[in-house]
Amino acid sequence: LRHFLGAVPRVQRSDLGPVFVEPGACVLGCAFRGGHIGKRAVLVNVKAPYVDVDDCVLVNVSSLRPIYGRGGVLYNVVDEATAGRLSCDGGAVRADVFVPERPNALPRLGPTASRHLVIRSSMETDGGKAWKQVLEGNELSFEGVHSLNKDVDVSAAQEEAARRHAHIVAKLS
């Protein structure tokens, strides 16, 4: 796939401080000041002060705190916390969803209709079987997120996500 996409070098368009990137890792469009990227890690558009990951996939992640993990997935994550670390250990999966305001939908959906939803799961969770369950740490089930996003303006949702990622990146600069 890297050859097909023209991403032959494993580290591209990245601004890395003292980071050790093991052969086999793939780091594209990332920026962090230090860390270690294990040979079984794929990072695309990750911005954080420090990263120490292996056997992880991180895509579109902006974090004010260090990211640590083995065996997890972070997708479209905006982490504004400053204490501790952002973890993607032990098969943990996190995907953030950005919902633009929709005045007609918000009253119907109640307090769970926030603009930034954090969806947590695990590599062991079968989303089809857990479709109607509200998993620990989530405001909504997968079905609830689907219902919330059925008629969302995708461009507005993307703009909201981009604005929040840019806010984190500005703070990291």
Stockholm file with secondary structure:
# STOCKHOLM 1.0

chainA/1-173         LRHFLGAVPRVQRSDLGPVFVEPGACVLGCAFRGGHIGKRAVLVNVKAPYVDVDDCVLVNVSSLRPIYGRGGVLYNVVDEATAGRLSCDGGAVRADVFVPERPNALPRLGPTASRHLVIRSSMETDGGKAWKQVLEGNELSFEGVHSLNKDVDVSAAQEEAARRHAHIVAKLS
#=GR chainA/1-173 SS CHHHHTCCSSEESCEESSEEECTTCEEESCEESSEEECTTCEEEEEECSCEEEESCEEEEEEESSCEEEEBCEEEEEEECCCSSCEECBTTEEEEEEECCCCTTTHHHHGGGCCSEEEEEEETTCCTTTTTTSCCTTCSSCHHHHHHHHTTCCHHHHHHHHHHHHHHHHHHHC
#=GC SS_cons         CHHHHTCCSSEESCEESSEEECTTCEEESCEESSEEECTTCEEEEEECSCEEEESCEEEEEEESSCEEEEBCEEEEEEECCCSSCEECBTTEEEEEEECCCCTTTHHHHGGGCCSEEEEEEETTCCTTTTTTSCCTTCSSCHHHHHHHHTTCCHHHHHHHHHHHHHHHHHHHC
//
